[in-house]
Amino acid sequence: MSEHFGTLSDGTEVHRWTLERAGTRVRVLSYGGIVQSVEVPDRDGRTANVVLGFADLDGYRDHPEPFLGALIGRYANRIARARFELDGVLYALEANGSPNSLHGGSRGFDKRVWDVEPVEHGLRLSRVSPHGEEGFPGRLEVTATYTLDASGALRLAYEAVTDAPTVVNLTNHSYFNLAGSGTATGHELRLAASRYTPVDDDLIPTGDLAPVADTRFDFRTSRKLGPGYDHNYVLDKGVTAAAEEVAELHDPASGRVLTVATTEPGLQLYTGDHLPAPLAPGEGVALETQHFPDSPNRPAFPSTVLRPGEVYRSETVYGFSAR
């Protein structure tokens, strides 16, 4: 089911789609592939929205930087100094996260209107990113399929092909607050990662894969989540063909539980410390499944290069329950 959600300044219409199955209701926008809301019950059956979102299109247009619920590309996270070399060619990107490129540029996938068609229990979003868009090489054909499975889990499956060598790293940028209001800093997190990627003052990885043992970064056993995190975790499972569970977020007050399964090798934990008004710092926590930041400049990191004849595939599953 779809409805009109607003109109951009160039006259492009934006629509909102509603998916519902097994007690989960999800609303998705054609603008930015945004997951606007995810409504699930608590332990007493009371339903609330557990992701941050704006009520209207102007909210997203006026406050773009939190990237609320958006489909991020071509490259999620940061590329150092807004440039990378591929096959001997240096590509310059926009330094929208000065001095770095952040989340694909100021007009990345999160600012584009996607074509949307219904599929069984879900939606297929698609668009063509032309060669040179935001500085990235190659004509990239992208599809993102959002479905609800029989348990009410939200499954996000991405595919992309290119006509020239390029780099690709896609994610969803939802911020979760399992309480449905207030702060998420009291949530409990478990994360299957024995290492993380330390960063410099510009939030660019140093290249080290540091152990989490005996540090504040250790969430291998579930514990209360506080502020101060905007770091990529090296998932113990690595890259996998099928999505494997890597994280659990729990709100003791409501009983709601979020599980995260993915094919990706990394997960960016961001505790929302710098969410701007009308949002509040710590109001939501992002668990962004992805390849590592700055991989195009780090040959030792898992590769994000996509070449003609290859198919980029990535899948993440957000499961919901209560206890």
C-alpha positions as CSV (number, residue, x, y, z in Angstrom):
1,M,0.0,0.0,0.0
2,S,1.4,3.4,-0.9
3,E,0.4,7.0,-0.3
4,H,1.6,10.5,-1.4
5,F,4.2,11.7,1.2
6,G,5.3,15.0,-0.4
7,T,6.8,16.8,-3.4
8,L,10.4,17.9,-3.9
9,S,11.2,21.4,-5.2
10,D,11.8,20.1,-8.7
11,G,8.3,18.6,-8.7
12,T,9.3,15.0,-8.1
13,E,6.7,13.2,-6.0
14,V,7.7,11.1,-3.0
15,H,5.6,8.2,-1.8
16,R,5.4,6.2,1.4
17,W,4.8,2.4,1.4
18,T,3.5,0.4,4.4
19,L,4.5,-3.2,5.0
20,E,2.9,-5.3,7.7
21,R,3.4,-8.9,8.7
22,A,3.5,-11.0,11.9
23,G,3.1,-8.0,14.2
24,T,5.6,-5.7,12.5
25,R,4.6,-2.6,10.6
26,V,7.2,-0.8,8.5
27,R,6.9,2.4,6.6
28,V,9.4,3.1,3.7
29,L,9.9,6.2,1.6
30,S,10.9,6.4,-2.0
31,Y,13.0,9.3,-1.0
32,G,16.4,8.0,0.1
33,G,15.0,4.4,0.5
34,I,14.3,5.7,4.1
35,V,12.9,3.3,6.7
36,Q,10.6,5.9,8.4
37,S,9.2,3.7,11.1
38,V,9.2,0.2,12.5
39,E,6.4,-0.6,14.9
40,V,6.7,-3.7,17.1
41,P,5.1,-4.8,20.4
42,D,6.7,-4.8,23.8
43,R,6.5,-7.7,26.3
44,D,2.9,-6.6,27.2
45,G,1.8,-6.3,23.6
46,R,2.0,-2.5,23.4
47,T,3.2,-1.3,20.0
48,A,5.6,1.6,19.5
49,N,7.9,2.9,16.8
50,V,11.5,1.8,17.5
51,V,13.4,3.8,14.9
52,L,13.9,7.5,14.7
53,G,12.2,9.3,11.8
54,F,10.5,12.6,10.8
55,A,6.7,13.0,10.3
56,D,7.0,14.7,7.0
57,L,9.3,15.2,4.0
58,D,10.4,18.6,5.2
59,G,11.9,17.0,8.3
60,Y,14.3,14.9,6.2
61,R,15.1,17.8,3.8
62,D,15.7,20.3,6.6
63,H,17.8,17.8,8.7
64,P,19.8,15.6,6.3
65,E,22.9,15.0,8.3
66,P,21.6,12.3,10.8
67,F,20.7,10.2,7.7
68,L,17.7,8.9,9.6
69,G,16.7,5.4,8.3
70,A,18.4,6.1,4.9
71,L,19.9,3.8,2.3
72,I,23.5,4.9,2.2
73,G,25.8,4.7,-0.9
74,R,27.7,4.6,-3.0
75,Y,30.1,4.3,0.0
76,A,28.8,4.1,3.5
77,N,31.1,5.7,6.2
78,R,34.2,7.6,5.4
79,I,36.9,7.7,2.6
80,A,40.0,9.6,3.8
81,R,40.8,12.9,2.2
82,A,37.9,12.3,-0.2
83,R,40.0,10.4,-2.7
84,F,41.1,6.9,-3.6
85,E,43.1,5.2,-6.3
86,L,41.8,2.3,-8.3
87,D,43.8,0.6,-11.1
88,G,46.3,3.4,-11.2
89,V,43.6,6.2,-11.5
90,L,43.0,8.7,-8.7
91,Y,39.4,9.6,-8.1
92,A,38.4,12.8,-6.3
93,L,35.2,12.8,-4.3
94,E,33.4,15.6,-2.5
95,A,34.8,16.3,1.0
96,N,31.4,16.6,2.6
97,G,32.7,15.3,5.9
98,S,35.7,17.6,5.7
99,P,38.4,16.6,5.0
100,N,36.8,13.3,4.1
101,S,34.0,11.9,1.9
102,L,31.1,10.8,4.1
103,H,28.3,8.4,3.2
104,G,28.6,8.9,-0.6
105,G,28.6,12.7,-0.7
106,S,26.2,15.5,-0.1
107,R,23.8,14.0,-2.7
108,G,24.4,10.3,-2.0
109,F,21.8,7.6,-2.3
110,D,20.0,9.0,0.8
111,K,19.1,12.1,-1.2
112,R,17.8,10.4,-4.3
113,V,14.3,9.3,-5.2
114,W,14.2,5.5,-5.9
115,D,11.9,3.6,-8.2
116,V,9.7,1.3,-6.0
117,E,7.7,-1.8,-7.0
118,P,5.9,-4.2,-4.7
119,V,7.1,-7.8,-4.3
120,E,5.8,-10.6,-2.1
121,H,5.8,-9.3,1.5
122,G,7.9,-6.3,0.5
123,L,9.3,-3.8,-1.9
124,R,12.1,-3.6,-4.5
125,L,13.8,-0.2,-4.8
126,S,16.0,0.5,-7.8
127,R,18.0,3.3,-9.4
128,V,20.9,3.8,-11.7
129,S,23.8,5.9,-10.4
130,P,25.5,7.4,-13.5
131,H,29.3,7.3,-14.0
132,G,30.8,10.2,-12.1
133,E,28.0,10.7,-9.6
134,E,29.5,12.3,-6.5
135,G,32.9,11.5,-8.2
136,F,32.6,7.7,-8.2
137,P,33.5,5.8,-11.4
138,G,31.2,3.4,-13.4
139,R,27.5,3.3,-14.1
140,L,26.1,1.4,-11.2
141,E,22.7,-0.3,-11.3
142,V,21.4,-0.9,-7.8
143,T,18.5,-2.8,-6.3
144,A,17.5,-2.9,-2.6
145,T,14.8,-5.4,-1.6
146,Y,13.0,-4.8,1.7
147,T,10.8,-7.7,2.9
148,L,9.2,-8.8,6.1
149,D,9.6,-12.6,6.8
150,A,7.2,-14.9,8.5
151,S,8.6,-13.9,12.0
152,G,8.2,-10.2,11.3
153,A,11.9,-9.6,10.7
154,L,12.9,-6.9,8.3
155,R,15.3,-8.2,5.6
156,L,17.3,-5.8,3.5
157,A,19.0,-7.3,0.4
158,Y,21.2,-5.3,-1.9
159,E,22.6,-6.0,-5.3
160,A,24.6,-3.9,-7.7
161,V,26.4,-4.3,-11.1
162,T,28.8,-1.9,-12.8
163,D,30.2,-1.2,-16.3
164,A,33.6,0.0,-15.0
165,P,35.7,-0.8,-11.9
166,T,34.4,1.0,-8.9
167,V,33.9,0.7,-5.1
168,V,30.6,-0.1,-3.4
169,N,29.6,-0.2,0.3
170,L,25.9,0.0,1.1
171,T,24.1,0.1,4.4
172,N,20.9,1.2,6.2
173,H,21.3,4.1,8.7
174,S,18.4,3.5,11.0
175,Y,18.7,4.7,14.6
176,F,17.0,2.3,17.1
177,N,15.3,3.2,20.3
178,L,13.6,0.1,21.6
179,A,11.8,2.0,24.3
180,G,9.9,4.0,21.7
181,S,10.8,7.3,23.3
182,G,13.3,9.0,25.6
183,T,16.9,7.8,25.4
184,A,18.6,4.6,24.1
185,T,21.7,4.9,26.2
186,G,20.3,2.4,28.8
187,H,19.9,-0.4,26.2
188,E,22.0,-3.5,26.6
189,L,24.2,-4.5,23.7
190,R,25.9,-7.8,22.7
191,L,28.2,-7.7,19.7
192,A,30.2,-10.7,18.3
193,A,33.4,-8.8,17.6
194,S,36.8,-9.4,19.3
195,R,38.4,-6.5,17.4
196,Y,37.6,-3.0,16.2
197,T,39.3,-0.4,14.0
198,P,40.8,2.5,16.0
199,V,40.5,5.9,14.4
200,D,42.3,9.2,14.2
201,D,40.9,12.6,15.0
202,D,39.1,12.7,11.7
203,L,37.4,9.3,12.4
204,I,39.6,7.5,9.8
205,P,40.9,4.1,10.7
206,T,44.6,4.0,11.6
207,G,44.9,0.6,9.9
208,D,45.1,-1.4,13.2
209,L,42.7,-4.1,14.2
210,A,42.8,-3.7,17.9
211,P,41.5,-6.2,20.4
212,V,38.5,-5.2,22.5
213,A,39.5,-7.2,25.5
214,D,39.9,-5.1,28.7
215,T,38.6,-2.0,26.9
216,R,35.4,-0.1,26.9
217,F,34.8,-1.5,23.4
218,D,34.1,-5.0,24.6
219,F,30.5,-6.0,24.1
220,R,31.1,-9.7,23.6
221,T,29.0,-10.2,26.7
222,S,25.8,-8.1,26.8
223,R,26.2,-5.0,28.9
224,K,24.7,-1.5,29.2
225,L,25.4,0.9,26.4
226,G,26.6,4.4,27.2
227,P,27.6,7.3,25.0
228,G,30.9,7.8,23.2
229,Y,30.9,5.3,20.4
230,D,31.3,6.0,16.6
231,H,33.5,3.0,15.7
232,N,33.6,0.1,13.3
233,Y,33.7,-3.3,14.8
234,V,35.5,-6.2,13.0
235,L,32.9,-9.0,13.2
236,D,34.4,-12.4,14.2
237,K,32.5,-14.2,11.4
238,G,34.0,-12.1,8.6
239,V,32.3,-11.9,5.2
240,T,29.7,-14.7,4.8
241,A,27.5,-15.9,1.9
242,A,24.4,-15.9,4.2
243,A,23.5,-13.5,7.0
244,E,24.7,-14.6,10.4
245,E,23.6,-13.1,13.7
246,V,26.2,-10.7,15.1
247,A,24.4,-8.4,17.5
248,E,21.6,-8.1,20.0
249,L,20.2,-4.9,21.5
250,H,17.8,-5.2,24.5
251,D,15.7,-2.6,26.3
252,P,15.1,-4.0,29.8
253,A,12.2,-1.6,30.5
254,S,10.0,-2.6,27.5
255,G,11.5,-6.1,27.0
256,R,12.0,-5.4,23.3
257,V,14.9,-7.2,21.6
258,L,16.5,-6.4,18.3
259,T,18.8,-8.9,16.7
260,V,21.1,-8.1,13.7
261,A,22.2,-10.7,11.2
262,T,24.4,-9.8,8.2
263,T,26.7,-11.0,5.5
264,E,29.0,-8.0,6.1
265,P,32.4,-8.1,7.9
266,G,31.9,-4.9,9.9
267,L,29.4,-3.0,12.0
268,Q,29.6,0.7,12.8
269,L,28.3,1.4,16.3
270,Y,27.1,5.0,16.7
271,T,25.5,6.1,19.9
272,G,24.0,9.2,18.4
273,D,26.0,11.6,20.6
274,H,25.7,14.4,18.0
275,L,22.1,14.1,16.9
276,P,20.9,17.6,16.2
277,A,17.7,19.3,17.3
278,P,14.8,18.5,17.1
279,L,16.4,15.2,18.0
280,A,18.4,14.7,21.3
281,P,21.8,13.2,21.8
282,G,21.6,9.6,22.6
283,E,18.0,9.3,21.4
284,G,18.8,6.4,19.1
285,V,21.7,4.0,18.4
286,A,22.8,3.1,14.9
287,L,24.1,-0.4,14.1
288,E,25.3,0.0,10.5
289,T,26.4,-3.3,8.8
290,Q,29.1,-2.6,6.3
291,H,32.6,-3.1,5.0
292,F,35.2,-1.1,6.9
293,P,35.7,2.7,6.6
294,D,38.3,3.8,4.1
295,S,38.7,0.4,2.6
296,P,39.6,1.8,-0.9
297,N,42.7,3.2,0.7
298,R,43.5,0.2,2.9
299,P,44.5,-2.9,0.9
300,A,44.7,-5.0,4.1
301,F,40.9,-4.4,4.7
302,P,38.3,-6.6,3.0
303,S,37.9,-5.2,-0.5
304,T,35.0,-3.0,-1.6
305,V,36.0,-3.1,-5.3
306,L,33.3,-4.2,-7.8
307,R,34.3,-4.9,-11.4
308,P,32.3,-5.5,-14.6
309,G,30.8,-9.0,-14.7
310,E,30.7,-9.2,-10.9
311,V,27.6,-8.8,-8.7
312,Y,27.7,-7.0,-5.4
313,R,25.5,-8.7,-2.8
314,S,24.8,-7.8,0.8
315,E,22.1,-8.8,3.2
316,T,21.1,-7.6,6.7
317,V,18.2,-8.9,8.8
318,Y,16.7,-7.0,11.7
319,G,14.7,-9.4,13.9
320,F,12.3,-8.2,16.6
321,S,11.0,-9.9,19.8
322,A,10.3,-9.2,23.4
323,R,11.1,-11.0,26.7
